[in-house]
Amino acid sequence: MKRYETLARYFLGLWMLIGVVDGWAFLLFDYHIFRVPLPSSFYGFLMRTTWFWVFLKVVQTAGTISLLFNYKPALGLALLMPICAILCLYYLIAIPIFIPFAVLMAVSTVVLLRAYAPSFTPLLASYAKQA
């Protein structure tokens, strides 16, 4: 694996780890590491839907562990792709100060998609019925 691919994997893993720790701290201890979100905000709404928040944090934890420990990293990336997409949009629209992180997340995701492309190509295979 090339150095920039490793750097992208660790950046994405560590950035997601911040969200994992923050999410589990809220769920288990009702503790907000950064700030309490407004109840009317998108983030506050997601945190109030506990069943969804738990599911999101379980998926994010699995993907983060996969990337950081390099165990089935293509699976970890596949798990984190929807979360990365939503976070990028959220940073671009709602938190302009985080635009550099949105760009870094998008670039890291594209780099990792390119690196793990051989793992994803079987998903695109045609399984038409053969006579």
CNS distance restraints for C-alpha pairs under 8 A (distance, minus, plus):
assign (resid   1 and name CA) (resid   5 and name CA) 6.42 0.50 0.50
assign (resid   1 and name CA) (resid   6 and name CA) 6.68 0.50 0.50
assign (resid   1 and name CA) (resid 115 and name CA) 7.96 0.50 0.50
assign (resid   2 and name CA) (resid   6 and name CA) 6.38 0.50 0.50
assign (resid   3 and name CA) (resid   7 and name CA) 6.15 0.50 0.50
assign (resid   4 and name CA) (resid   8 and name CA) 6.03 0.50 0.50
assign (resid   5 and name CA) (resid   9 and name CA) 6.14 0.50 0.50
assign (resid   5 and name CA) (resid 108 and name CA) 7.86 0.50 0.50
assign (resid   5 and name CA) (resid 111 and name CA) 6.31 0.50 0.50
assign (resid   5 and name CA) (resid 112 and name CA) 6.32 0.50 0.50
assign (resid   5 and name CA) (resid 115 and name CA) 7.04 0.50 0.50
assign (resid   6 and name CA) (resid  10 and name CA) 6.20 0.50 0.50
assign (resid   7 and name CA) (resid  11 and name CA) 6.00 0.50 0.50
assign (resid   8 and name CA) (resid  12 and name CA) 6.06 0.50 0.50
assign (resid   8 and name CA) (resid 108 and name CA) 4.68 0.50 0.50
assign (resid   8 and name CA) (resid 109 and name CA) 7.49 0.50 0.50
assign (resid   8 and name CA) (resid 111 and name CA) 6.94 0.50 0.50
assign (resid   8 and name CA) (resid 112 and name CA) 6.94 0.50 0.50
assign (resid   9 and name CA) (resid  13 and name CA) 5.99 0.50 0.50
assign (resid   9 and name CA) (resid  67 and name CA) 6.13 0.50 0.50
assign (resid   9 and name CA) (resid  68 and name CA) 7.20 0.50 0.50
assign (resid   9 and name CA) (resid 108 and name CA) 7.04 0.50 0.50
assign (resid   9 and name CA) (resid 112 and name CA) 6.88 0.50 0.50
assign (resid  10 and name CA) (resid  14 and name CA) 5.87 0.50 0.50
assign (resid  10 and name CA) (resid  67 and name CA) 7.09 0.50 0.50
assign (resid  10 and name CA) (resid  68 and name CA) 6.09 0.50 0.50
assign (resid  11 and name CA) (resid  15 and name CA) 5.99 0.50 0.50
assign (resid  11 and name CA) (resid 108 and name CA) 7.53 0.50 0.50
assign (resid  12 and name CA) (resid  16 and name CA) 6.06 0.50 0.50
assign (resid  12 and name CA) (resid  67 and name CA) 7.89 0.50 0.50
assign (resid  12 and name CA) (resid 105 and name CA) 6.42 0.50 0.50
assign (resid  12 and name CA) (resid 108 and name CA) 6.62 0.50 0.50
assign (resid  12 and name CA) (resid 109 and name CA) 7.62 0.50 0.50
assign (resid  13 and name CA) (resid  17 and name CA) 6.02 0.50 0.50
assign (resid  13 and name CA) (resid  64 and name CA) 5.06 0.50 0.50
assign (resid  13 and name CA) (resid  65 and name CA) 7.53 0.50 0.50
assign (resid  13 and name CA) (resid  67 and name CA) 5.56 0.50 0.50
assign (resid  13 and name CA) (resid  68 and name CA) 5.46 0.50 0.50
assign (resid  14 and name CA) (resid  18 and name CA) 6.47 0.50 0.50
assign (resid  14 and name CA) (resid  64 and name CA) 7.61 0.50 0.50
assign (resid  14 and name CA) (resid  68 and name CA) 7.46 0.50 0.50
assign (resid  15 and name CA) (resid  19 and name CA) 6.97 0.50 0.50
assign (resid  16 and name CA) (resid  20 and name CA) 6.21 0.50 0.50
assign (resid  16 and name CA) (resid  60 and name CA) 7.10 0.50 0.50
assign (resid  16 and name CA) (resid  64 and name CA) 6.15 0.50 0.50
assign (resid  17 and name CA) (resid  21 and name CA) 6.10 0.50 0.50
assign (resid  17 and name CA) (resid  61 and name CA) 7.42 0.50 0.50
assign (resid  17 and name CA) (resid  64 and name CA) 6.21 0.50 0.50
assign (resid  18 and name CA) (resid  22 and name CA) 6.13 0.50 0.50
assign (resid  19 and name CA) (resid  23 and name CA) 5.88 0.50 0.50
assign (resid  20 and name CA) (resid  24 and name CA) 6.10 0.50 0.50
assign (resid  20 and name CA) (resid  57 and name CA) 6.09 0.50 0.50
assign (resid  20 and name CA) (resid  60 and name CA) 6.52 0.50 0.50
assign (resid  20 and name CA) (resid  61 and name CA) 5.98 0.50 0.50
assign (resid  21 and name CA) (resid  25 and name CA) 5.95 0.50 0.50
assign (resid  22 and name CA) (resid  26 and name CA) 6.31 0.50 0.50
assign (resid  22 and name CA) (resid  32 and name CA) 6.60 0.50 0.50
assign (resid  22 and name CA) (resid  33 and name CA) 5.77 0.50 0.50
assign (resid  22 and name CA) (resid  34 and name CA) 7.79 0.50 0.50
assign (resid  23 and name CA) (resid  27 and name CA) 6.24 0.50 0.50
assign (resid  23 and name CA) (resid  53 and name CA) 7.84 0.50 0.50
assign (resid  23 and name CA) (resid  57 and name CA) 6.49 0.50 0.50
assign (resid  24 and name CA) (resid  28 and name CA) 5.80 0.50 0.50
assign (resid  24 and name CA) (resid  29 and name CA) 7.86 0.50 0.50
assign (resid  24 and name CA) (resid  57 and name CA) 7.10 0.50 0.50
assign (resid  25 and name CA) (resid  29 and name CA) 5.39 0.50 0.50
assign (resid  25 and name CA) (resid  30 and name CA) 6.41 0.50 0.50
assign (resid  25 and name CA) (resid  31 and name CA) 5.43 0.50 0.50
assign (resid  25 and name CA) (resid  32 and name CA) 6.73 0.50 0.50
assign (resid  25 and name CA) (resid  33 and name CA) 7.46 0.50 0.50
assign (resid  26 and name CA) (resid  30 and name CA) 4.22 0.50 0.50
assign (resid  26 and name CA) (resid  31 and name CA) 4.69 0.50 0.50
assign (resid  26 and name CA) (resid  32 and name CA) 5.65 0.50 0.50
assign (resid  27 and name CA) (resid  31 and name CA) 7.88 0.50 0.50
assign (resid  27 and name CA) (resid  50 and name CA) 7.95 0.50 0.50
assign (resid  27 and name CA) (resid  54 and name CA) 7.61 0.50 0.50
assign (resid  32 and name CA) (resid  36 and name CA) 6.03 0.50 0.50
assign (resid  37 and name CA) (resid  41 and name CA) 6.92 0.50 0.50
assign (resid  37 and name CA) (resid  43 and name CA) 6.56 0.50 0.50
assign (resid  37 and name CA) (resid  44 and name CA) 5.13 0.50 0.50
assign (resid  38 and name CA) (resid  43 and name CA) 7.84 0.50 0.50
assign (resid  38 and name CA) (resid  44 and name CA) 5.62 0.50 0.50
assign (resid  39 and name CA) (resid  44 and name CA) 4.70 0.50 0.50
assign (resid  39 and name CA) (resid  45 and name CA) 6.13 0.50 0.50
assign (resid  40 and name CA) (resid  44 and name CA) 6.38 0.50 0.50
assign (resid  40 and name CA) (resid  45 and name CA) 6.57 0.50 0.50
assign (resid  41 and name CA) (resid  45 and name CA) 6.13 0.50 0.50
assign (resid  42 and name CA) (resid  46 and name CA) 6.29 0.50 0.50
assign (resid  43 and name CA) (resid  47 and name CA) 6.29 0.50 0.50
assign (resid  44 and name CA) (resid  48 and name CA) 6.30 0.50 0.50
assign (resid  45 and name CA) (resid  49 and name CA) 6.60 0.50 0.50
assign (resid  46 and name CA) (resid  50 and name CA) 7.67 0.50 0.50
assign (resid  46 and name CA) (resid  52 and name CA) 7.27 0.50 0.50
assign (resid  46 and name CA) (resid  53 and name CA) 6.35 0.50 0.50
assign (resid  47 and name CA) (resid  53 and name CA) 5.81 0.50 0.50
assign (resid  48 and name CA) (resid  53 and name CA) 7.77 0.50 0.50
assign (resid  49 and name CA) (resid  53 and name CA) 6.13 0.50 0.50
assign (resid  50 and name CA) (resid  54 and name CA) 6.05 0.50 0.50
assign (resid  51 and name CA) (resid  55 and name CA) 6.39 0.50 0.50
assign (resid  52 and name CA) (resid  56 and name CA) 6.03 0.50 0.50
assign (resid  53 and name CA) (resid  57 and name CA) 6.12 0.50 0.50
assign (resid  54 and name CA) (resid  58 and name CA) 6.13 0.50 0.50
assign (resid  55 and name CA) (resid  59 and name CA) 6.26 0.50 0.50
assign (resid  56 and name CA) (resid  60 and name CA) 6.01 0.50 0.50
assign (resid  57 and name CA) (resid  61 and name CA) 5.80 0.50 0.50
assign (resid  58 and name CA) (resid  62 and name CA) 6.22 0.50 0.50
assign (resid  59 and name CA) (resid  63 and name CA) 6.20 0.50 0.50
assign (resid  59 and name CA) (resid  79 and name CA) 6.51 0.50 0.50
assign (resid  59 and name CA) (resid  80 and name CA) 7.57 0.50 0.50
assign (resid  60 and name CA) (resid  64 and name CA) 5.97 0.50 0.50
assign (resid  60 and name CA) (resid  79 and name CA) 7.16 0.50 0.50
assign (resid  60 and name CA) (resid  80 and name CA) 6.26 0.50 0.50
assign (resid  60 and name CA) (resid  83 and name CA) 7.63 0.50 0.50
assign (resid  61 and name CA) (resid  65 and name CA) 6.07 0.50 0.50
assign (resid  62 and name CA) (resid  66 and name CA) 6.12 0.50 0.50
assign (resid  62 and name CA) (resid  76 and name CA) 6.81 0.50 0.50
assign (resid  62 and name CA) (resid  79 and name CA) 7.80 0.50 0.50
assign (resid  63 and name CA) (resid  67 and name CA) 6.25 0.50 0.50
assign (resid  63 and name CA) (resid  73 and name CA) 7.87 0.50 0.50
assign (resid  63 and name CA) (resid  75 and name CA) 7.23 0.50 0.50
assign (resid  63 and name CA) (resid  76 and name CA) 3.84 0.50 0.50
assign (resid  63 and name CA) (resid  77 and name CA) 6.38 0.50 0.50
assign (resid  63 and name CA) (resid  78 and name CA) 7.84 0.50 0.50
assign (resid  63 and name CA) (resid  79 and name CA) 5.50 0.50 0.50
assign (resid  63 and name CA) (resid  80 and name CA) 5.72 0.50 0.50
assign (resid  64 and name CA) (resid  68 and name CA) 6.04 0.50 0.50
assign (resid  64 and name CA) (resid  76 and name CA) 6.58 0.50 0.50
assign (resid  64 and name CA) (resid  80 and name CA) 7.71 0.50 0.50
assign (resid  65 and name CA) (resid  69 and name CA) 5.87 0.50 0.50
assign (resid  65 and name CA) (resid  70 and name CA) 7.95 0.50 0.50
assign (resid  65 and name CA) (resid  71 and name CA) 7.84 0.50 0.50
assign (resid  65 and name CA) (resid  76 and name CA) 7.64 0.50 0.50
assign (resid  66 and name CA) (resid  70 and name CA) 5.63 0.50 0.50
assign (resid  66 and name CA) (resid  71 and name CA) 4.94 0.50 0.50
assign (resid  66 and name CA) (resid  72 and name CA) 6.00 0.50 0.50
assign (resid  66 and name CA) (resid  73 and name CA) 5.30 0.50 0.50
assign (resid  66 and name CA) (resid  75 and name CA) 7.42 0.50 0.50
assign (resid  66 and name CA) (resid  76 and name CA) 4.97 0.50 0.50
assign (resid  67 and name CA) (resid  71 and name CA) 6.76 0.50 0.50
assign (resid  67 and name CA) (resid  72 and name CA) 7.64 0.50 0.50
assign (resid  67 and name CA) (resid  73 and name CA) 4.95 0.50 0.50
assign (resid  67 and name CA) (resid  76 and name CA) 5.74 0.50 0.50
assign (resid  67 and name CA) (resid  77 and name CA) 7.11 0.50 0.50
assign (resid  72 and name CA) (resid  76 and name CA) 6.55 0.50 0.50
assign (resid  73 and name CA) (resid  77 and name CA) 6.03 0.50 0.50
assign (resid  74 and name CA) (resid  78 and name CA) 6.16 0.50 0.50
assign (resid  74 and name CA) (resid 116 and name CA) 5.81 0.50 0.50
assign (resid  74 and name CA) (resid 119 and name CA) 6.66 0.50 0.50
assign (resid  74 and name CA) (resid 120 and name CA) 7.79 0.50 0.50
assign (resid  75 and name CA) (resid  79 and name CA) 6.19 0.50 0.50
assign (resid  76 and name CA) (resid  80 and name CA) 6.20 0.50 0.50
assign (resid  77 and name CA) (resid  81 and name CA) 5.94 0.50 0.50
assign (resid  77 and name CA) (resid 109 and name CA) 7.75 0.50 0.50
assign (resid  77 and name CA) (resid 112 and name CA) 7.59 0.50 0.50
assign (resid  77 and name CA) (resid 113 and name CA) 7.82 0.50 0.50
assign (resid  79 and name CA) (resid  83 and name CA) 7.91 0.50 0.50
assign (resid  80 and name CA) (resid  84 and name CA) 5.99 0.50 0.50
assign (resid  81 and name CA) (resid  85 and name CA) 6.16 0.50 0.50
assign (resid  81 and name CA) (resid 109 and name CA) 7.60 0.50 0.50
assign (resid  82 and name CA) (resid  86 and name CA) 6.26 0.50 0.50
assign (resid  83 and name CA) (resid  87 and name CA) 6.05 0.50 0.50
assign (resid  84 and name CA) (resid  88 and name CA) 5.99 0.50 0.50
assign (resid  84 and name CA) (resid 105 and name CA) 6.92 0.50 0.50
assign (resid  84 and name CA) (resid 106 and name CA) 7.56 0.50 0.50
assign (resid  84 and name CA) (resid 109 and name CA) 7.92 0.50 0.50
assign (resid  85 and name CA) (resid  89 and name CA) 6.33 0.50 0.50
assign (resid  85 and name CA) (resid 106 and name CA) 7.87 0.50 0.50
assign (resid  86 and name CA) (resid  90 and name CA) 6.00 0.50 0.50
assign (resid  87 and name CA) (resid  91 and name CA) 5.97 0.50 0.50
assign (resid  87 and name CA) (resid 102 and name CA) 7.27 0.50 0.50
assign (resid  88 and name CA) (resid  92 and name CA) 6.09 0.50 0.50
assign (resid  88 and name CA) (resid 101 and name CA) 7.99 0.50 0.50
assign (resid  88 and name CA) (resid 102 and name CA) 4.63 0.50 0.50
assign (resid  88 and name CA) (resid 103 and name CA) 7.50 0.50 0.50
assign (resid  88 and name CA) (resid 105 and name CA) 7.09 0.50 0.50
assign (resid  88 and name CA) (resid 106 and name CA) 7.09 0.50 0.50
assign (resid  89 and name CA) (resid  93 and name CA) 6.01 0.50 0.50
assign (resid  89 and name CA) (resid 102 and name CA) 7.69 0.50 0.50
assign (resid  90 and name CA) (resid  94 and name CA) 5.39 0.50 0.50
assign (resid  90 and name CA) (resid  95 and name CA) 6.82 0.50 0.50
assign (resid  91 and name CA) (resid  95 and name CA) 4.75 0.50 0.50
assign (resid  91 and name CA) (resid  96 and name CA) 6.14 0.50 0.50
assign (resid  91 and name CA) (resid  97 and name CA) 7.78 0.50 0.50
assign (resid  91 and name CA) (resid  98 and name CA) 5.43 0.50 0.50
assign (resid  91 and name CA) (resid  99 and name CA) 5.78 0.50 0.50
assign (resid  91 and name CA) (resid 101 and name CA) 7.83 0.50 0.50
assign (resid  91 and name CA) (resid 102 and name CA) 6.00 0.50 0.50
assign (resid  92 and name CA) (resid  96 and name CA) 5.72 0.50 0.50
assign (resid  92 and name CA) (resid  98 and name CA) 7.19 0.50 0.50
assign (resid  92 and name CA) (resid  99 and name CA) 5.43 0.50 0.50
assign (resid  92 and name CA) (resid 102 and name CA) 6.72 0.50 0.50
assign (resid  95 and name CA) (resid  99 and name CA) 7.34 0.50 0.50
assign (resid  98 and name CA) (resid 102 and name CA) 6.39 0.50 0.50
assign (resid  99 and name CA) (resid 103 and name CA) 6.27 0.50 0.50
assign (resid 100 and name CA) (resid 104 and name CA) 6.18 0.50 0.50
assign (resid 101 and name CA) (resid 105 and name CA) 5.97 0.50 0.50
assign (resid 102 and name CA) (resid 106 and name CA) 6.14 0.50 0.50
assign (resid 103 and name CA) (resid 107 and name CA) 6.09 0.50 0.50
assign (resid 104 and name CA) (resid 108 and name CA) 5.93 0.50 0.50
assign (resid 105 and name CA) (resid 109 and name CA) 6.01 0.50 0.50
assign (resid 106 and name CA) (resid 110 and name CA) 6.23 0.50 0.50
assign (resid 107 and name CA) (resid 111 and name CA) 6.13 0.50 0.50
assign (resid 108 and name CA) (resid 112 and name CA) 6.14 0.50 0.50
assign (resid 109 and name CA) (resid 113 and name CA) 6.00 0.50 0.50
assign (resid 110 and name CA) (resid 114 and name CA) 6.16 0.50 0.50
assign (resid 111 and name CA) (resid 115 and name CA) 6.21 0.50 0.50
assign (resid 112 and name CA) (resid 116 and name CA) 5.97 0.50 0.50
assign (resid 113 and name CA) (resid 117 and name CA) 5.70 0.50 0.50
assign (resid 116 and name CA) (resid 120 and name CA) 6.76 0.50 0.50
assign (resid 117 and name CA) (resid 121 and name CA) 6.14 0.50 0.50
assign (resid 118 and name CA) (resid 122 and name CA) 7.77 0.50 0.50
assign (resid 120 and name CA) (resid 124 and name CA) 7.33 0.50 0.50
assign (resid 121 and name CA) (resid 125 and name CA) 6.82 0.50 0.50
